[in-house]
């Protein structure tokens, strides 16, 4: 086994990547894409902007699922698989959102108890 020195390993780190390419056989990593449209002056999206975007995406999934269910019920579409897949995706997104909210509320309550 060929073990590299720290200097050799750190020289192969590519800035802007999540996982550096240390081993020659490691898969090549790509820079993390940045979204310049939602970037704040601090260099990244704020928590509020990220949360608004995520909730908007969940809302879009729920609305799409609802519309596809109505279309299936009225006979406008016969693509049952797409309706089921979209409905389940919206359900999972909503469940994840509720779980996130619960975790944030637990953290908030814990901070309140620490301050008391």
ABEGO torsion letter per residue (X at the ends): XBBBBAAAAAAABBBGBABBBABAABBBBBBBBBBAAABBAAGBBBAAAAAAAAAAAAAAAAAAAAAAAAAAAAGABABAAAAAAAAAAAAAAAAAAAAAAAAAAAAAAAAAAAAX
